Structure formats: structure tokens, C-alpha cells
Amino acid sequence: MSLRLDGKVAVIIGGASGFGLATAQRFAAEGAQVVIAGRREALAVEVGESLGGSGIACDITDFAQLNAMTDQVMADHGRIDIGVNYAGYEQAVPIRDLTPETLEPMVDVQFNGAVYFIRAMGNAMAAGDGGSIISTSSLTAQNPSSGQAAYAGAKKALEYVTQIAAVEYGPDGVRVNAIAAHLIETPMTRQIFESALVVEAVKNQTPMGRMGTVADVADCALFLASDESTYISGEVIRVDGAAHTQKLPAPLDFKLLAKARPDLL
């Protein structure tokens, strides 16, 4: 069996857990030289080396550090073929309660840092043979849900920047896409999955009738990173079991489900 990423260098920021770890493992199994980047340097190094690659410190909100990380990878490997951004966190806050302390850090990570990551990867790839950049969006950016103005708003903006980046970097052979994932259990979302009521409500609004997994996201990332998608750019691919055709669960859905299924409480 041919290795679909044989010889390629892949930078995965946020690659030490959740979507990132699943993707890093998938990429390494397909022959990629994986570089794990993250704020926790020791963990990034540990995970990277366990996959036959390396790890490096990088806070996506730090412009200078992001550029230094990119320069270091280029110095070490001479190229970057794949850049994947999974850095982020979720915090639901109604608009009426938003403050600079809650909004600005969210925008720094989910939008500003994400755009600077595209810039850093795009410029490095443009200087070589091109490559594939993959950002992470969310189904909440497409199906409105209460409390998601900061998180989903930043993700929606990133989806539009993905299209612009595809236009600007296309002539350099650089593809830019994003994955919009449904609610999937990761260390970031584990607390949500402690509620059987929430999980069942989400399943009820998902035509495929199941929750997604980190492997589902990793498989999509592999497709976008591989040569099987060389004519795909500027796209936001949903990994959601067709949930975008419905609506996200609302308070009334939880109330009705709790009445019908008290065993979930």
C-alpha cells in the first residue's frame, strides 16, 4: 500500500490532543514527517517524537513566535507541505454578557491567530512547491446557537478568510480549506459529553443518528492534505453527519426530551 503523505512535512498546531492528535497519528501512519506545535512545549515534543517527528513551542496568538516556529521548521526540514490548525477553545457567552475579557481572547485565538497561521504557512509554501493549509471551523458557524457569538462569529469570519486565502495563494500552488466539525468528544468538549441529555438531543438533530469521532475529522484532514484533493481549495467541508440540514438543539428541545426521556437526566 502506498503511503499517501510519504515524504511530506506536516505542521500541526494543537496536535497533542483531540482532533490534532488523531490527525497527527493518521498523517504519521501515512508517511508524513510530523511537527507538533503548541503552547505546552514538553507535551508537543513528547507527542511529536512518539510519532517519529518532532515538537516545538508555539502560541498561535503570538505573531513573532508563530513566525519563529515556521522559520525553525523550514530550517530543519527545508519545506512545509501541510499546515493544520486545531488551536482553540470554546466558551459559550450570551451577547448580553460579553465583555472585552471574554470576547477579545476568543478572537485572538480563533480568528487573529488562525489568519496569521494561514499567512505563515502560505508564505513558506509559496516559496517552495506549494502545499495544503487546513483550518478548523465549526458547525456553530453555520447553524446559529445561543451563546456562540464570540466563538462561532470568529469561526464564520475564518471561513470567509479561507476563501480569500485560496484566491491569493492559488497561483503559488497553495490550497486553503477548512473543516467545520459537529460536536465531537475531545478534551475541550468532554464536560459537555457528561450530559446524556445533550448527547441524545444532538443525535436527534443529526440525520446519521450518531456522534462523530476524532477519526472522522482526521480522515477529512488526510484527504485535504493528500494529492487526492489537489484541485480543491477555498472550501469549508462539514464533518457533521448531515446535521447542517437541521438546527442545533435549543432549550425547548432539551425540555421536551427530558420530559419524554427522564432516564437521561
C-alpha positions as a printed NumPy array, in Angstrom:
array([[  0.   ,   0.   ,   0.   ],
       [  1.359,   3.408,  -0.95 ],
       [  1.793,   5.996,   1.786],
       [ -0.402,   8.936,   0.851],
       [  1.789,  11.546,   2.579],
       [  5.176,   9.941,   2.017],
       [  7.979,  12.498,   2.277],
       [  5.715,  15.399,   3.196],
       [  6.365,  17.703,   6.163],
       [  3.241,  18.489,   8.183],
       [  2.962,  21.172,  10.864],
       [  0.015,  20.592,  13.198],
       [ -0.651,  23.276,  15.783],
       [ -2.753,  21.914,  18.607],
       [ -1.597,  18.449,  17.578],
       [ -1.068,  16.979,  21.044],
       [ -4.703,  16.131,  21.82 ],
       [ -8.189,  15.785,  20.371],
       [ -8.561,  16.385,  16.639],
       [ -4.888,  17.285,  16.414],
       [ -3.565,  14.091,  17.951],
       [ -5.836,  11.907,  15.82 ],
       [ -4.7  ,  13.789,  12.716],
       [ -1.021,  13.616,  13.673],
       [ -1.278,   9.856,  14.17 ],
       [ -3.063,   9.469,  10.832],
       [ -0.519,  11.619,   8.993],
       [  2.446,   9.796,  10.529],
       [  0.943,   6.429,   9.578],
       [  0.707,   7.715,   6.006],
       [  4.399,   8.625,   5.884],
       [  4.43 ,  12.315,   6.847],
       [  7.165,  13.89 ,   8.935],
       [  5.007,  15.448,  11.65 ],
       [  5.881,  18.578,  13.615],
       [  3.62 ,  19.145,  16.628],
       [  3.34 ,  22.785,  17.688],
       [  1.65 ,  24.049,  20.83 ],
       [  1.925,  26.227,  23.901],
       [  2.974,  23.255,  26.064],
       [  6.405,  22.597,  24.588],
       [  7.191,  19.462,  26.607],
       [  3.933,  17.815,  25.544],
       [  4.419,  18.843,  21.909],
       [  7.906,  17.347,  21.904],
       [  6.723,  14.153,  23.615],
       [  3.885,  13.585,  21.145],
       [  5.95 ,  14.566,  18.118],
       [  8.805,  12.236,  18.986],
       [  6.409,   9.373,  19.742],
       [  5.267,   9.647,  16.12 ],
       [  8.784,   9.747,  14.718],
       [  8.65 ,  13.504,  14.281],
       [  9.319,  16.483,  16.5  ],
       [  7.66 ,  19.111,  18.666],
       [  8.08 ,  22.835,  19.073],
       [  6.657,  25.592,  21.255],
       [  4.187,  27.939,  19.608],
       [  1.405,  30.152,  20.922],
       [ -0.8  ,  30.897,  17.916],
       [ -1.717,  34.309,  19.341],
       [  1.954,  35.365,  19.401],
       [  2.806,  36.672,  15.918],
       [  6.572,  36.628,  16.482],
       [  6.525,  33.13 ,  17.971],
       [  4.414,  31.819,  15.105],
       [  6.868,  33.187,  12.568],
       [  9.836,  31.862,  14.542],
       [  8.262,  28.392,  14.633],
       [  7.749,  28.488,  10.87 ],
       [ 11.33 ,  29.614,  10.282],
       [ 12.621,  26.818,  12.528],
       [ 10.651,  24.142,  10.689],
       [ 11.912,  25.477,   7.376],
       [ 15.485,  25.441,   8.689],
       [ 15.118,  21.891,   9.986],
       [ 13.268,  20.374,   7.029],
       [ 13.703,  22.758,   4.119],
       [  9.986,  22.719,   3.33 ],
       [  6.445,  22.709,   4.711],
       [  3.889,  20.786,   2.675],
       [  0.946,  20.695,   5.079],
       [ -0.2  ,  23.089,   7.785],
       [ -3.126,  22.22 ,  10.05 ],
       [ -4.552,  24.483,  12.762],
       [ -6.526,  22.919,  15.61 ],
       [ -5.69 ,  25.535,  18.244],
       [ -8.748,  26.832,  20.025],
       [-11.155,  26.696,  22.917],
       [-14.903,  27.025,  23.352],
       [-16.734,  29.29 ,  25.771],
       [-20.457,  29.963,  25.451],
       [-21.375,  33.507,  26.472],
       [-24.622,  35.294,  25.529],
       [-24.144,  38.598,  23.721],
       [-25.732,  40.454,  26.647],
       [-22.896,  39.185,  28.875],
       [-19.939,  39.678,  26.525],
       [-17.06 ,  41.796,  27.766],
       [-13.612,  42.566,  26.365],
       [-12.262,  39.921,  28.762],
       [-14.371,  37.203,  27.112],
       [-14.55 ,  38.395,  23.509],
       [-11.006,  39.508,  22.763],
       [ -9.138,  36.337,  23.824],
       [-11.587,  34.294,  21.745],
       [-10.973,  36.429,  18.677],
       [ -7.214,  36.326,  19.272],
       [ -7.155,  32.527,  19.133],
       [ -9.975,  31.633,  16.754],
       [ -9.542,  34.436,  14.217],
       [ -6.379,  36.54 ,  14.534],
       [ -4.111,  33.596,  15.297],
       [ -5.807,  31.438,  12.67 ],
       [ -5.276,  34.093,   9.99 ],
       [ -1.636,  34.565,  10.979],
       [ -1.167,  30.788,  10.792],
       [ -2.509,  30.805,   7.227],
       [ -0.12 ,  33.662,   6.453],
       [  2.911,  31.893,   7.941],
       [  2.185,  28.557,   6.269],
       [  1.128,  30.148,   2.973],
       [  4.264,  32.252,   2.672],
       [  6.504,  29.272,   3.457],
       [  4.704,  27.039,   0.961],
       [  4.663,  29.742,  -1.709],
       [  8.454,  29.878,  -1.517],
       [  8.59 ,  26.17 ,  -2.321],
       [  6.358,  23.746,  -4.198],
       [  3.043,  24.823,  -2.703],
       [  1.044,  22.813,  -0.215],
       [ -2.175,  22.433,   1.731],
       [ -3.415,  24.569,   4.63 ],
       [ -6.3  ,  23.295,   6.741],
       [ -8.131,  25.38 ,   9.341],
       [-10.791,  24.297,  11.807],
       [-14.235,  25.843,  11.775],
       [-17.406,  24.625,  13.46 ],
       [-20.981,  23.733,  12.623],
       [-21.963,  26.536,  15.036],
       [-20.609,  28.987,  12.445],
       [-23.324,  27.831,  10.043],
       [-26.224,  26.821,  12.3  ],
       [-26.872,  29.614,  14.84 ],
       [-26.934,  28.677,  18.506],
       [-27.355,  30.751,  21.648],
       [-24.158,  31.813,  23.385],
       [-21.926,  31.293,  20.357],
       [-21.488,  34.878,  19.119],
       [-17.799,  35.051,  20.029],
       [-16.759,  31.51 ,  19.122],
       [-18.94 ,  30.938,  16.074],
       [-18.602,  34.527,  14.897],
       [-14.826,  34.16 ,  14.781],
       [-15.157,  30.811,  13.   ],
       [-17.52 ,  32.281,  10.402],
       [-15.041,  35.054,   9.7  ],
       [-12.297,  32.44 ,   9.318],
       [-14.397,  30.584,   6.747],
       [-14.541,  33.726,   4.612],
       [-10.808,  34.345,   5.017],
       [-10.289,  30.761,   3.832],
       [-11.846,  31.709,   0.506],
       [ -9.776,  34.887,   0.228],
       [ -6.578,  32.99 ,   1.051],
       [ -7.436,  30.421,  -1.619],
       [ -7.651,  33.261,  -4.142],
       [ -4.41 ,  34.904,  -3.047],
       [ -2.259,  31.785,  -2.661],
       [ -3.746,  29.764,  -5.51 ],
       [ -1.187,  30.983,  -8.08 ],
       [  1.554,  29.704,  -5.745],
       [  0.146,  26.185,  -5.698],
       [ -1.131,  26.562,  -2.146],
       [ -4.566,  25.155,  -1.328],
       [ -6.513,  26.581,   1.621],
       [ -9.516,  24.781,   3.095],
       [-11.34 ,  24.382,   6.392],
       [-13.18 ,  21.639,   8.238],
       [-16.431,  22.531,  10.004],
       [-16.924,  19.852,  12.644],
       [-20.038,  18.998,  14.606],
       [-19.928,  18.455,  18.376],
       [-17.346,  15.692,  18.864],
       [-15.85 ,  14.476,  22.117],
       [-12.354,  15.82 ,  22.788],
       [-10.631,  17.102,  25.942],
       [-12.119,  20.525,  25.088],
       [-15.705,  19.23 ,  24.929],
       [-15.54 ,  16.33 ,  27.405],
       [-17.607,  18.164,  30.014],
       [-20.495,  18.532,  27.559],
       [-20.498,  14.782,  26.957],
       [-21.1  ,  14.158,  30.653],
       [-24.739,  15.045,  29.965],
       [-26.615,  12.146,  28.356],
       [-29.45 ,  14.576,  27.626],
       [-27.222,  16.805,  25.49 ],
       [-25.756,  13.868,  23.595],
       [-29.183,  12.416,  22.839],
       [-30.51 ,  15.818,  21.737],
       [-27.61 ,  16.226,  19.321],
       [-28.145,  12.733,  17.923],
       [-31.822,  13.541,  17.369],
       [-30.811,  16.542,  15.237],
       [-28.252,  14.541,  13.238],
       [-29.668,  12.58 ,  10.277],
       [-26.952,   9.924,  10.528],
       [-28.037,   9.311,  14.124],
       [-24.628,   9.142,  15.761],
       [-21.99 ,  11.389,  17.254],
       [-18.877,  11.996,  15.229],
       [-15.386,  10.97 ,  16.296],
       [-11.933,  12.498,  16.113],
       [-11.153,   9.849,  13.481],
       [-13.865,  11.325,  11.237],
       [-12.117,  14.698,  11.353],
       [ -8.662,  13.157,  10.879],
       [ -9.86 ,  11.291,   7.792],
       [-11.151,  14.537,   6.269],
       [ -7.87 ,  16.276,   7.07 ],
       [ -5.956,  13.434,   5.416],
       [ -7.994,  13.842,   2.237],
       [ -7.377,  17.61 ,   2.167],
       [ -3.664,  17.122,   2.863],
       [ -3.154,  14.434,   0.238],
       [ -2.72 ,  14.661,  -3.519],
       [ -6.263,  13.308,  -3.874],
       [ -7.576,  16.845,  -3.332],
       [ -5.168,  18.842,  -5.496],
       [ -7.992,  20.693,  -7.262],
       [ -9.929,  21.572,  -4.107],
       [ -9.369,  24.954,  -2.486],
       [-11.424,  27.634,  -0.779],
       [-13.822,  25.028,   0.595],
       [-15.338,  24.503,   4.021],
       [-16.104,  20.801,   4.377],
       [-18.651,  19.833,   7.001],
       [-17.966,  16.732,   9.09 ],
       [-21.35 ,  16.572,  10.763],
       [-23.446,  13.589,   9.716],
       [-25.694,  15.989,   7.732],
       [-26.591,  17.939,  10.884],
       [-26.298,  21.187,   8.905],
       [-29.602,  20.271,   7.268],
       [-31.285,  20.594,  10.676],
       [-30.913,  23.044,  13.547],
       [-28.753,  22.819,  16.626],
       [-30.601,  21.759,  19.794],
       [-32.265,  24.658,  21.617],
       [-33.545,  24.923,  25.231],
       [-37.016,  23.797,  24.159],
       [-35.548,  20.637,  22.601],
       [-33.817,  19.779,  25.863],
       [-37.005,  20.434,  27.836],
       [-39.157,  18.22 ,  25.61 ],
       [-36.552,  15.457,  25.503],
       [-36.155,  15.488,  29.282],
       [-39.924,  15.081,  29.623],
       [-40.012,  12.199,  27.162],
       [-36.813,  10.552,  28.414],
       [-36.393,  11.195,  32.169],
       [-33.825,   8.367,  32.188],
       [-31.374,  10.772,  30.535],
       [-31.383,  13.187,  33.458]])
